[in-house]
Amino acid sequence: MSKALRDPSTQLTFIKQENSIHLLVGLLTGSDARCRLLALQCLHELSHSPHTSVSLTCLPASSYLLTYLSGQSTRFTELCLYTLGNLCPDGDAVTEKLLAQGIIPALANCMESQRHNLAVVEAAAFTLSQLLQTRTAAQNIIPTVLASRLPSLLLSVLTPEPEFGPAPAIECAWCLHYLTSSTKDNRELLTGGALQQCSSLLGTLGGAVTAGKRDEGLELLLCPLLRCVGNLLCCCPVEELSSQVGGASFMVTLCAIIHTYLHTRPSLAREAAWVLNNATAHCSQICSALLSLNLVPALINLLLFSEGINVMILRTLANVAHKNKESSVQLVEHGLLAALCTTLKMADQEMVTLSLEVLFLLVDGSSKIAKEFVRQGGLALLEVIQFNSEREMRERASYLLHQHFVSYDQ
C-alpha cells in the first residue's frame, strides 16, 4: 500500500474510502511493530502529497506521531519527524494544532535525547525548519522556540568536527537563519553564542575553501551560515563585534569565499559580499582591517563584476570611505577613482547612483582627490549624467559639479 500511495491519483482514491485513515491510525497505534512501521510509511507518503486535501487527512495521527518521538527505532522516529514536517506548510489550522499538541517541546526533547543520532537530528531540524517558514511563525512559533532549549541544541550541531557530518548542520543552520531573519532583536541568540559559533564554523569552512575543498555539502552549509552571521552582526554591540567574529581573520574568510565562488556560484559570493557590507557598516575597526590587510585592491577589481556582487562591494567601500578622510585617501591610492570612472558609465542605475554617492564621500573636504578625479577624465562623466532620465542621478551629478568641481568646469 505504501508503494501504491506514491501515486497522487491513488492517494485521492484512498482517502475517499470509508475509515481509510482511521484504519492506518489504528495500525499505527497497534502492538505489532512491523505493522506500525508500515502504517507510518503509508502516512508519510500521504503527508507529502501535492494535494493539500490528502495531506490534511493525516492530522488525526499527529498526536501519536509526537508521542512516538521518544523510545522508538531510528527509522520509525525519522519517519514520524518527516511526516510532521510535511504537514507544517498546510495552513494555520495545522500549525495551531501541532503547537497545542506540544510540537516545540517534543522536538527539543527529541534533539536532546538523540543528539548523537545524526539521522534523527537532521529530521528534527527539517521539521523545525518547516514550522519556522509558516505564515504565522514570527508571531506564534518563533517566540516559543527562542524560549525553549532548541536554539542551544541547534548551535551544538554547528561544529567543525567531521563526525557530525554536513547534513544535520545544514538543516540546523537553516533553522537559525529563519530565527535570525524573522526577529528584529536577536539579543537572545547573541547571548547564547550564536554569532560566535556561526563565525567560528564559517572560519573553518573558509579555511577548507582556501585549501581547495569544493564539495556540495560545504557549499550548502555556507549559504545559511552567511545569512545567520549577516543578520546577527547588526544586533551585536560594536565593542564586542571583533571578538565575536574572530577579528581580522573574519574579513579574510569572507574575501576568500567571494573570490572562490565568483564564477562558479555567484549567488554564494553575493551572500558573502552582503555580510562584508553589513560588517563594515557596523564597525569602523573592520573597515580599518580591510585596509591594513590589503584586501581593498582585490575588492575594487570586483566592481566590474555583475550579479549584484559589485553593488555590495561598492557599498562596502562606501562604508570604509565614510569612516574618515584617511581611509578615503587610501582608497584613492588603491585605484578607486579609476574604478568609479568605469562604474559611472554603467547601464545599471543603482551602480551609477551609488558611485556618485561614493565619489561625494571621497571628494568632500578634499580638493586633492577632486583634482585627481578631474585629471582622470571624470568631469565629463558627471556632465553627461546631468542629462540622464533618472532624476536622482541628475541631481547628484549636478550637486557634485556645482559644489566640488565648479573651479574645474571649463
N, C-alpha and C positions, 0 to 999 in steps of 0.2 A: 504493500500500500504506500509506503513512504516513497518508493521509487516512482510509482504512478502519480503521486501528488506533486511531482516536479513539473508536471504539465499544467499550465494555468487553466485550461478548459476543464481538466479533470478536477481541479480544486473547486471550481464553481459547481460542478456536478455533485461533488462530495458534500459540500456544506448544505446543499438543498435536501439531502437525505435526512429523514427524521431522526433526531437524537444522535447524529453522527459525532458531534463534538463531545457530547456527554459520554459517549462510548469511549472516546480517546482519553478523556479526563479520568474515567473510571479505571481504565487500564493503567494510566499514569500513576494512580494512587493505589494500585493493587499490590499484592505481595510477591508477584513474580518479577524478579529483577530484569529478566530479558524482555518481558512484555512492557515493563516501564520504559526501558530504553527505546524500544521500537515505537511505542506510542509517542514518546518525546520527539523522535525523529520525524514522525508524521506532523506533529505540531510545528516543528521547526520549518518544515517545507511550506506549511501554510502561512507561517509568520512572515516570510519574505515574498509573499505573493505580490504580483503587480496590481492586484485588485484589493483595494483597501477593505472592501466588504468581506473578503476572505480572511485577511489577517486579523481583523477585529473579532472574528469568531473564536480566536484563541484566548481572548480575555478571561473566560471562566477558569482557565488554567493558571493565571498569573500568580495567584496567592500560593499555589502549590510549587510553582517554579521558584519563587523566592524562598520558600521553606527549604527546598532541596539544594540551596546553595552551600549548605554545610553537610559534611559527612557522607557525600556520595563519591563515586569514582570520578576521575578527571574528565573522562569523556562525557559523562552524564552532566557534571557541573558546567562544562563548556557549552553544551547544547542548551541548557537552561538559560545561561547568560546570553548567548547569541539570539535565542528566541525572544527573550525580554528586550534585547537591544533592537531587534527588528520591529517590535511593537511600538517603540517610543515615538517614531515620527508620525503615527497615525491619528494624531489630533489631541486637543486639550483634554478631552474626557479620559483618554488613555493615560496621559501623564498624571492627571489628578488622581486617578485610581491607583496607579503604581506608587505615587508619593504617599497616599493614605495607607497603602499596604506596607510601607516601610522600605522602599527600594534603596534609599540612600544608606541607612544603617546596615542593610543587608549586604550591599556592595562593599562597604567598609569592612565589615566582619569577614567577608569572603576574601578580600585582598589581603587582609592581615593574617588570616589563618592559612592561606595558600600562597604566601609571599615567595616561597621557594619553588612553586609550581608555575613555571613561566607561561604555559598554555592557558591556565586559568586566569592569571594576572592579565594577560593580553585580552582575554574575553571580557573580563570585568571592566577593563578600561574602555573597550569598544562600547559596551552597554552604557557606561557613564558618558562617553562622548556623544552618543545618540541623544541622551537626555539633555545634555548641555546645549544641543543645537535646536531644541524645540522652541516654538514661538514664544512661550511664556517663561523661558528659562531664567532670564535676568530677574524676573520678579518672584517666581515661585520655587526655583530649583537652586540657583547659584548661592543665595544666602544660606540655604540649608547645607549645601556641600561645603562652603567655606567654614561653617561652624562645626563640621564633622572632622574625622581623622583622615578623610580622603586626600586633602592636599599634601599632607606629610607622607602618606603612603605613595602617592604619585611621584613625589620628589625622590623617594627612596629607590625608585626603579631607574631614575636618570643617573646612571652610574657608568663610568667608562670600563668597568670590569667586564671582560668578554663573556663570562658565564651567564650574564643576564640577557645577552642576545639583543638584536636591534628591534625586533617586532614589538615586544612589550613596551620598550622605551618609546617607540614611535607613537603607539596608542596613548600612552600617558602624557607625552609631550603635547599631543593634540588636545587632550583634556585641559591641560594647563593653559594652552593657547586660548581655548574658549573661555576659561575663567578670567584670564588677564584682559581679554578684549571686550568682555561684557560688563566690566565694572570700572567706574571712574577712579575709584580709590583702591589701590592694590596693597595697602599697608599691611594687611593681614598676611598676604603671601610674601611680602618682603621680610616681615618679621620671622616668618617660617623658613627663611633662607632660600626662597625661590630664585631670586636673581643670581645669588652666589652659585647655587647648584647648576642652574642652566648655563651660566657663563663658564663655569668650570668644565662642563661637558662640551660646550661649544669650543673651548680652547683645545681640548683633547681631539675633537673631530677635525679642527683646523690643522692640528699637527699631522693628522693622518692624511688630510688633503694635500698638504705641502709635501709630504713624503711620497705622494703619487698614488695613494689609495683611492679607488674610484668605484666602489660597489654601490649598488642601488639602495641598500639599506641605509648606508651613510647619508646619501642624498635625501632620502625620505625623512630622516631624523633631523637633518639640518633645517628644513623649512619651518616646522613648528617651533623648534628651539629658537631660531632667529626672531620669530614673531613674539614669542614669550619675552625674550630679552628686550626687544624694541618697545613693548608695552610697559614693561616693568621699569625701564630706565627713567621714564617721565615721572614716576612717583618716588624715586629714590632721592633722599636728601643729597644735595650736591657734595657735601663734605664727606659722604660715605661712598660715593659712586665709584671712585677709582679703586678702592679696596674691595668693593663688592664684585666688580667685573674682572679684577686681576691686573689693573694698571695698564701699562703700555702694551703688554702682550695682547691685550684685547683688541687694540687697533690693528696690530699686525695680523691677527687671526681674521678679522673682517676683511682686510685688504686682500689677504691670500684667497679667501673664498670668492671675492669679487673677480679677481683676475683668473682664478682657476675655472670658474663656470661661465665666464663672459660669453663664450661662443657656444658651448655645449648645453648649458642650462641657464639662459639669460634671466629667467624668472627667479632663479635662486640667487644669482648675482644681484638682482634688483632688491631682493629681500635684505641682503647683507648691506647694500648701499643705504637702504632705508634705516637700518639700525645705526649705521655710521652717522647719518644725518641726525637722528634722534639724540645720539650721544654727544655730538658736538654742539647741538642746540642747547643742551642741558648743562654742559660743564666746560669751562674755559681751560681746565687742566688737560682735558682730552684734546682740545684744539691745539694746545701747545705741543702735545705729544706727537700729533700728526706732522708738525713742522720739525721737531727735534729728531724724529726717527726717519726723516727724509722720505716720507710716504706721499707727499704732495705732488711731486713731478709725475709719478705714475697715475695719480688720480686725475691730474689735468689732461693727460693723454686720453682719458676715458670720456672727455666732453664731446668727442666726435662720435661716440657710440650712441645708438638709439635704444629702443626697447624700454624707455623710461629711466634707464640707468643714468644717462647724462644729466637728467633733471635732478635726481637725488644727489649726484656728485656735486653739481653746481650749488645746490642748497647747502651741502656740507662746507664747501669753500666759502660760501656767503657767511656761514656761522663763524668760520675762522677769521674772516675779514672783519666781522662785526666786533670781535673781542677787543682789538686795539690797533693803533696805527702801525706798530712794529710788525704785526702779523701781516698787514696789507703790503708792506714793503717786501717782506719775504715772499709773499705770493707772487708779486710782480717779478721778483728776481728769478722765480721758478718758471716764469713764462705765462702767467695767467692772462696778461693783456693781449698777447698774441692769440691765445685761445679764444678770448672774448671777441676779437675781430672776426673770428670764424663763426662763432655761435650767433653773433648778431646778424649774420647773413642767412641763417637757417629758416626754413619754412615753418618750423614748429613755433607757434606764437608763445607758448609757455616758456620755451627756452630763450626766446628773444627778450621777453619781459623780465625774466629772471636775470638775464645777462645785463640788462640795463640797471637792475637793482644792485647787482654786484659791482658794476662799474661805478655807480654812485658811492658805494661803501669805500671803494679804493681811492677815488679822486677827492672825496670830501675832506677838505683840510690839507690836501697835499698837491700843490701846484706842480711838483716834480713828476708825480705819477700822471697828472693830467697832460703835461707836456710830452711825456713818453708815449701816451696813448695817441696824441696827435701825430707824433713822429712816425708811428706805426700805421698811419692812414685811417685811424678810427673816426676822425671828424666827418668824413664823407659818409660813413655808415650811419651816423646819427642824423645827418641831414636827410638821407633817404628815408629813414624810419619816420621822420616827421610827416611823411605823406602816406603812411600806412593806413589801411582802412580801420584798424583796431584803435579805438580812442585812447585806451590806457597806454599803449605803446607810443602813440604820438605825443601824449602829454609828458611821459617820462623822458623821451628823447629831447623834446623842446626845453624841459626844465634843465636837463644836463647842459645843453648848448648855451642857454642864457645865464645859468648860474656858475658854471665851471669852465666853459670853453669860449666865452664871449670874446676874450682878448686874442684867441687864436683864429677866430672866424674871419676868413678873407672874403 
